[in-house]
Structure formats: C-alpha cells, structure tokens
Amino acid sequence: QVQLVESGGGLVQPGGSLRLSCVASGLTFSRYVMSWYRQVPGKERELVAAIVTLGGGTNYADSVKGRFTISRDNVKNTVYLQMISLKPEDTAVYYCKATNLGNFANTYWGQGTQVTVSS
C-alpha cells in the first residue's frame, strides 16, 4: 500500500520560512517524479515544484522561483520543499504527489498540509 505523508506546515508571518517534508512508503521511490502542489478553496490545484529522479532536475512555478527549493533524499524516501520569503498569497494546502516515470497513470497523492502566512 502506497502512502505519502506530508508534514511541516503551520502558521508563519510574512517573510518567514517553512520546510515541508513528504515521506513515501510502499513504492520504489527512485522511480517516481515527486511534486508539490497547492490548493486554495475555490481554485484548482496548482503545481508548485517538481523534481525528477535521475539527475534531480527541477521545475518551479513562476510565482515561487527564487523563494522555494525542492529536493529529495532517495535513501530516506523523502521529498522536501524549503520555502523562504513567504507571502500571504502562499497560503494554501500543500500536497505531495508521486508519479511513476514509466507509467504516468500510476500516481499517488498525500493528504495535504496547511500552510498559512499571516501576521
């Protein structure tokens, strides 16, 4: 059974930092592209950042470039999202997603973690 468990969300002031973690189990982690998405009520879920398995190539939404960094540890089966210079518009539920490189239909989601940026 595949599980993705996110942690690290919370309340932070504008300009602050948070690091999200997502621990995966039940899959061969190195064979999956790992992504972070976020969603606010009434809007579609949007891609924040992604990291491929081989070579660790990354992709970011324009709104977070230069502020967020995605990384992965294939030994710990964990993907991270380091967020700095947080803005109120970063407030959302953040979800971890795993996509199999050999079969894009093979996709799993975590339960989400709330990030609130407010003074």
BASEPA-692473 format. One record per residue: residue number from 1; residue in three letters; x, y, z of N, C-alpha, C, O in turn. Coordinates in steps of 0.05 Angstrom, whole numbers, plus 5000, padded with zeros to 4 digits. Example, Ala and Ser with C-alpha at 12.3 -4.5 7.8 and 13.67 -1.06 7.14 Angstrom:
! residues 2
{site 1; ALA; {5264; 4886; 5156}; {5246; 4910; 5156}; {5264; 4934; 5156}; {5285; 4934; 5169}}
{site 2; SER; {5257; 4955; 5142}; {5273; 4979; 5143}; {5258; 5001; 5157}; {5268; 5023; 5161}}
END
This chain:
! residues 119
{site 1; GLN; {5017; 4976; 5000}; {5000; 5000; 5000}; {5018; 5025; 5000}; {5035; 5028; 5017}}
{site 2; VAL; {5013; 5042; 4980}; {5029; 5067; 4978}; {5018; 5088; 4997}; {4994; 5092; 4999}}
{site 3; GLN; {5036; 5101; 5011}; {5028; 5123; 5028}; {5048; 5146; 5024}; {5072; 5142; 5022}}
{site 4; LEU; {5037; 5170; 5023}; {5052; 5195; 5023}; {5043; 5211; 5047}; {5019; 5218; 5049}}
{site 5; VAL; {5061; 5218; 5065}; {5054; 5232; 5089}; {5069; 5258; 5091}; {5094; 5259; 5093}}
{site 6; GLU; {5054; 5280; 5088}; {5066; 5307; 5090}; {5068; 5317; 5119}; {5052; 5309; 5136}}
{site 7; SER; {5087; 5334; 5124}; {5089; 5347; 5150}; {5104; 5373; 5146}; {5116; 5379; 5125}}
{site 8; GLY; {5103; 5390; 5167}; {5118; 5415; 5167}; {5102; 5440; 5162}; {5113; 5462; 5163}}
{site 9; GLY; {5077; 5437; 5156}; {5060; 5461; 5153}; {5055; 5475; 5179}; {5062; 5465; 5200}}
{site 10; GLY; {5043; 5499; 5177}; {5037; 5514; 5201}; {5031; 5543; 5194}; {5028; 5551; 5171}}
{site 11; LEU; {5031; 5559; 5215}; {5027; 5588; 5213}; {5053; 5602; 5215}; {5069; 5597; 5233}}
{site 12; VAL; {5058; 5620; 5195}; {5083; 5635; 5195}; {5077; 5664; 5186}; {5058; 5668; 5171}}
{site 13; GLN; {5093; 5682; 5196}; {5090; 5710; 5188}; {5101; 5715; 5160}; {5119; 5701; 5151}}
{site 14; PRO; {5091; 5736; 5147}; {5102; 5743; 5121}; {5132; 5747; 5123}; {5142; 5760; 5142}}
{site 15; GLY; {5147; 5737; 5103}; {5176; 5738; 5104}; {5189; 5715; 5118}; {5214; 5712; 5117}}
{site 16; GLY; {5173; 5698; 5131}; {5184; 5675; 5145}; {5190; 5652; 5127}; {5187; 5653; 5103}}
{site 17; SER; {5198; 5630; 5140}; {5206; 5606; 5126}; {5192; 5581; 5138}; {5186; 5580; 5161}}
{site 18; LEU; {5189; 5561; 5121}; {5180; 5535; 5129}; {5193; 5514; 5112}; {5200; 5519; 5089}}
{site 19; ARG; {5195; 5490; 5122}; {5204; 5467; 5106}; {5184; 5445; 5108}; {5178; 5434; 5129}}
{site 20; LEU; {5173; 5438; 5085}; {5154; 5416; 5084}; {5169; 5390; 5077}; {5189; 5390; 5063}}
{site 21; SER; {5159; 5368; 5089}; {5171; 5341; 5083}; {5148; 5323; 5074}; {5125; 5326; 5083}}
{site 22; CYS; {5155; 5304; 5057}; {5136; 5284; 5048}; {5151; 5257; 5048}; {5170; 5253; 5032}}
{site 23; VAL; {5143; 5239; 5065}; {5155; 5213; 5067}; {5138; 5192; 5051}; {5114; 5190; 5056}}
{site 24; ALA; {5151; 5178; 5033}; {5136; 5159; 5017}; {5143; 5130; 5026}; {5165; 5124; 5034}}
{site 25; SER; {5122; 5113; 5024}; {5126; 5085; 5031}; {5109; 5068; 5012}; {5089; 5078; 5001}}
{site 26; GLY; {5118; 5043; 5008}; {5102; 5025; 4991}; {5108; 5028; 4961}; {5094; 5017; 4945}}
{site 27; LEU; {5129; 5043; 4954}; {5136; 5046; 4926}; {5167; 5047; 4923}; {5181; 5052; 4943}}
{site 28; THR; {5176; 5044; 4898}; {5205; 5047; 4893}; {5210; 5076; 4888}; {5207; 5086; 4865}}
{site 29; PHE; {5218; 5090; 4909}; {5218; 5119; 4909}; {5234; 5131; 4885}; {5226; 5150; 4873}}
{site 30; SER; {5257; 5119; 4880}; {5275; 5130; 4859}; {5262; 5129; 4832}; {5273; 5143; 4814}}
{site 31; ARG; {5241; 5114; 4827}; {5228; 5112; 4801}; {5206; 5132; 4798}; {5191; 5131; 4777}}
{site 32; TYR; {5202; 5150; 4817}; {5180; 5168; 4816}; {5189; 5197; 4814}; {5208; 5205; 4828}}
{site 33; VAL; {5175; 5212; 4797}; {5178; 5241; 4798}; {5162; 5251; 4822}; {5139; 5242; 4826}}
{site 34; MET; {5173; 5268; 4838}; {5160; 5278; 4862}; {5153; 5307; 4858}; {5170; 5323; 4848}}
{site 35; SER; {5129; 5314; 4866}; {5120; 5342; 4861}; {5106; 5352; 4886}; {5096; 5337; 4903}}
{site 36; TRP; {5105; 5379; 4888}; {5089; 5393; 4908}; {5068; 5409; 4893}; {5075; 5424; 4874}}
{site 37; TYR; {5043; 5407; 4901}; {5021; 5423; 4891}; {5009; 5438; 4915}; {5015; 5432; 4938}}
{site 38; ARG; {4994; 5459; 4908}; {4979; 5473; 4929}; {4951; 5480; 4919}; {4947; 5483; 4895}}
{site 39; GLN; {4933; 5483; 4938}; {4906; 5490; 4931}; {4893; 5507; 4952}; {4896; 5503; 4976}}
{site 40; VAL; {4878; 5528; 4942}; {4862; 5545; 4960}; {4833; 5540; 4953}; {4827; 5532; 4931}}
{site 41; PRO; {4815; 5545; 4972}; {4787; 5539; 4967}; {4777; 5555; 4942}; {4782; 5578; 4939}}
{site 42; GLY; {4762; 5540; 4925}; {4751; 5553; 4902}; {4769; 5554; 4878}; {4761; 5564; 4856}}
{site 43; LYS; {4794; 5545; 4881}; {4813; 5545; 4858}; {4823; 5518; 4853}; {4822; 5500; 4870}}
{site 44; GLU; {4833; 5514; 4829}; {4845; 5488; 4821}; {4872; 5484; 4835}; {4886; 5503; 4842}}
{site 45; ARG; {4878; 5459; 4839}; {4904; 5453; 4850}; {4926; 5460; 4829}; {4923; 5455; 4806}}
{site 46; GLU; {4947; 5473; 4839}; {4968; 5482; 4820}; {4995; 5470; 4828}; {5001; 5466; 4851}}
{site 47; LEU; {5011; 5466; 4807}; {5038; 5456; 4811}; {5056; 5477; 4823}; {5056; 5500; 4813}}
{site 48; VAL; {5070; 5470; 4844}; {5089; 5489; 4856}; {5117; 5482; 4847}; {5132; 5500; 4839}}
{site 49; ALA; {5125; 5457; 4850}; {5152; 5448; 4843}; {5152; 5418; 4838}; {5136; 5403; 4849}}
{site 50; ALA; {5171; 5410; 4822}; {5175; 5381; 4816}; {5204; 5375; 4814}; {5220; 5392; 4806}}
{site 51; ILE; {5210; 5350; 4820}; {5238; 5341; 4818}; {5238; 5313; 4806}; {5224; 5295; 4816}}
{site 52; VAL; {5254; 5309; 4785}; {5255; 5283; 4773}; {5275; 5265; 4788}; {5289; 5275; 4805}}
{site 53; THR; {5275; 5240; 4781}; {5291; 5222; 4797}; {5320; 5221; 4787}; {5338; 5225; 4804}}
{site 54; LEU; {5325; 5218; 4762}; {5353; 5216; 4752}; {5364; 5244; 4748}; {5352; 5260; 4733}}
{site 55; GLY; {5385; 5250; 4761}; {5398; 5276; 4758}; {5385; 5298; 4774}; {5397; 5319; 4778}}
{site 56; GLY; {5361; 5293; 4785}; {5349; 5312; 4803}; {5340; 5338; 4789}; {5339; 5359; 4803}}
{site 57; GLY; {5334; 5338; 4763}; {5325; 5362; 4750}; {5300; 5372; 4763}; {5283; 5357; 4772}}
{site 58; THR; {5297; 5399; 4764}; {5274; 5411; 4778}; {5259; 5430; 4760}; {5268; 5440; 4740}}
{site 59; ASN; {5234; 5435; 4769}; {5216; 5454; 4755}; {5200; 5469; 4776}; {5192; 5457; 4796}}
{site 60; TYR; {5196; 5495; 4772}; {5182; 5512; 4791}; {5161; 5529; 4778}; {5164; 5537; 4755}}
{site 61; ALA; {5139; 5534; 4792}; {5120; 5554; 4784}; {5134; 5582; 4785}; {5150; 5587; 4802}}
{site 62; ASP; {5127; 5599; 4766}; {5139; 5626; 4765}; {5135; 5641; 4791}; {5153; 5656; 4800}}
{site 63; SER; {5113; 5636; 4805}; {5107; 5651; 4829}; {5125; 5644; 4852}; {5126; 5659; 4872}}
{site 64; VAL; {5139; 5622; 4851}; {5156; 5613; 4874}; {5185; 5612; 4867}; {5202; 5607; 4884}}
{site 65; LYS; {5193; 5617; 4842}; {5221; 5616; 4834}; {5237; 5635; 4850}; {5230; 5658; 4854}}
{site 66; GLY; {5260; 5625; 4860}; {5278; 5642; 4876}; {5271; 5642; 4906}; {5286; 5651; 4922}}
{site 67; ARG; {5247; 5631; 4913}; {5239; 5630; 4941}; {5236; 5602; 4951}; {5241; 5596; 4975}}
{site 68; PHE; {5228; 5584; 4934}; {5223; 5556; 4942}; {5245; 5538; 4929}; {5254; 5543; 4907}}
{site 69; THR; {5252; 5517; 4944}; {5271; 5498; 4934}; {5261; 5470; 4940}; {5255; 5463; 4963}}
{site 70; ILE; {5259; 5453; 4919}; {5251; 5425; 4922}; {5276; 5408; 4922}; {5295; 5413; 4906}}
{site 71; SER; {5276; 5388; 4939}; {5299; 5369; 4939}; {5288; 5342; 4948}; {5265; 5339; 4958}}
{site 72; ARG; {5305; 5321; 4944}; {5296; 5294; 4951}; {5319; 5279; 4963}; {5342; 5284; 4956}}
{site 73; ASP; {5313; 5259; 4980}; {5332; 5241; 4991}; {5322; 5213; 4985}; {5303; 5203; 4997}}
{site 74; ASN; {5335; 5200; 4965}; {5326; 5174; 4956}; {5332; 5152; 4976}; {5322; 5129; 4973}}
{site 75; VAL; {5348; 5157; 4996}; {5353; 5138; 5017}; {5331; 5139; 5038}; {5322; 5118; 5048}}
{site 76; LYS; {5322; 5163; 5044}; {5301; 5167; 5064}; {5273; 5167; 5052}; {5253; 5169; 5066}}
{site 77; ASN; {5272; 5164; 5026}; {5246; 5164; 5012}; {5230; 5189; 5019}; {5206; 5188; 5024}}
{site 78; THR; {5244; 5211; 5018}; {5232; 5237; 5026}; {5237; 5259; 5006}; {5259; 5261; 4995}}
{site 79; VAL; {5216; 5275; 5001}; {5219; 5299; 4985}; {5213; 5323; 5003}; {5196; 5322; 5021}}
{site 80; TYR; {5228; 5344; 4999}; {5226; 5368; 5015}; {5218; 5392; 4998}; {5223; 5393; 4974}}
{site 81; LEU; {5206; 5411; 5011}; {5201; 5437; 4999}; {5210; 5459; 5019}; {5196; 5464; 5039}}
{site 82; GLN; {5232; 5471; 5014}; {5242; 5493; 5030}; {5229; 5519; 5020}; {5233; 5525; 4996}}
{site 83; MET; {5216; 5533; 5037}; {5202; 5558; 5029}; {5212; 5581; 5045}; {5212; 5580; 5070}}
{site 84; ILE; {5222; 5602; 5032}; {5231; 5626; 5045}; {5216; 5650; 5035}; {5202; 5648; 5014}}
{site 85; SER; {5219; 5672; 5048}; {5206; 5697; 5040}; {5176; 5692; 5034}; {5166; 5701; 5013}}
{site 86; LEU; {5163; 5679; 5052}; {5135; 5671; 5047}; {5117; 5696; 5046}; {5122; 5716; 5060}}
{site 87; LYS; {5097; 5694; 5029}; {5078; 5715; 5025}; {5050; 5706; 5033}; {5045; 5682; 5032}}
{site 88; PRO; {5032; 5724; 5039}; {5004; 5715; 5045}; {4992; 5699; 5023}; {4976; 5681; 5028}}
{site 89; GLU; {4999; 5705; 4998}; {4988; 5690; 4975}; {4999; 5662; 4973}; {4989; 5646; 4956}}
{site 90; ASP; {5018; 5655; 4990}; {5028; 5627; 4990}; {5010; 5610; 5008}; {5013; 5585; 5009}}
{site 91; THR; {4991; 5622; 5022}; {4973; 5607; 5039}; {4957; 5587; 5023}; {4944; 5595; 5004}}
{site 92; ALA; {4957; 5562; 5031}; {4944; 5541; 5016}; {4948; 5514; 5031}; {4964; 5512; 5050}}
{site 93; VAL; {4934; 5494; 5022}; {4940; 5467; 5030}; {4960; 5456; 5010}; {4956; 5457; 4985}}
{site 94; TYR; {4982; 5446; 5019}; {5004; 5436; 5002}; {5003; 5406; 5002}; {5002; 5392; 5022}}
{site 95; TYR; {5003; 5395; 4977}; {5001; 5366; 4973}; {5027; 5355; 4959}; {5039; 5368; 4942}}
{site 96; CYS; {5034; 5332; 4968}; {5056; 5317; 4955}; {5044; 5298; 4935}; {5023; 5285; 4940}}
{site 97; LYS; {5058; 5295; 4912}; {5048; 5276; 4891}; {5072; 5260; 4881}; {5094; 5270; 4877}}
{site 98; ALA; {5067; 5234; 4876}; {5087; 5216; 4865}; {5076; 5206; 4838}; {5054; 5196; 4837}}
{site 99; THR; {5092; 5208; 4817}; {5085; 5199; 4790}; {5106; 5180; 4780}; {5130; 5187; 4778}}
{site 100; ASN; {5097; 5156; 4772}; {5116; 5136; 4762}; {5126; 5144; 4735}; {5111; 5150; 4717}}
{site 101; LEU; {5153; 5145; 4732}; {5165; 5153; 4706}; {5157; 5135; 4683}; {5155; 5144; 4661}}
{site 102; GLY; {5153; 5109; 4689}; {5147; 5090; 4668}; {5118; 5088; 4662}; {5110; 5076; 4641}}
{site 103; ASN; {5101; 5099; 4679}; {5072; 5098; 4675}; {5059; 5122; 4689}; {5054; 5121; 4713}}
{site 104; PHE; {5054; 5143; 4674}; {5043; 5167; 4686}; {5016; 5164; 4699}; {5008; 5181; 4715}}
{site 105; ALA; {5002; 5143; 4691}; {4976; 5138; 4703}; {4979; 5128; 4732}; {4960; 5128; 4748}}
{site 106; ASN; {5003; 5119; 4739}; {5009; 5109; 4766}; {5017; 5133; 4783}; {5041; 5139; 4785}}
{site 107; THR; {4997; 5145; 4796}; {5001; 5170; 4811}; {4989; 5168; 4838}; {4967; 5157; 4842}}
{site 108; TYR; {5003; 5179; 4858}; {4993; 5179; 4885}; {4995; 5207; 4898}; {5012; 5222; 4891}}
{site 109; TRP; {4976; 5212; 4916}; {4975; 5238; 4930}; {4976; 5234; 4960}; {4967; 5214; 4971}}
{site 110; GLY; {4988; 5254; 4973}; {4987; 5255; 5002}; {4961; 5268; 5011}; {4944; 5276; 4995}}
{site 111; GLN; {4958; 5271; 5037}; {4933; 5281; 5049}; {4934; 5312; 5051}; {4913; 5324; 5055}}
{site 112; GLY; {4957; 5324; 5048}; {4960; 5353; 5049}; {4968; 5363; 5076}; {4962; 5351; 5097}}
{site 113; THR; {4981; 5387; 5075}; {4988; 5400; 5100}; {4983; 5430; 5096}; {4989; 5441; 5075}}
{site 114; GLN; {4971; 5443; 5116}; {4962; 5471; 5114}; {4986; 5489; 5119}; {5000; 5486; 5139}}
{site 115; VAL; {4989; 5508; 5101}; {5009; 5530; 5105}; {4993; 5556; 5106}; {4978; 5562; 5087}}
{site 116; THR; {4996; 5571; 5127}; {4982; 5597; 5130}; {5003; 5618; 5135}; {5018; 5617; 5154}}
{site 117; VAL; {5004; 5638; 5117}; {5022; 5661; 5120}; {5006; 5686; 5127}; {4991; 5696; 5111}}
{site 118; SER; {5010; 5694; 5152}; {4993; 5716; 5162}; {5007; 5729; 5186}; {5021; 5716; 5201}}
{site 119; SER; {5003; 5756; 5188}; {5013; 5770; 5211}; {4992; 5771; 5234}; {4998; 5782; 5255}}
END
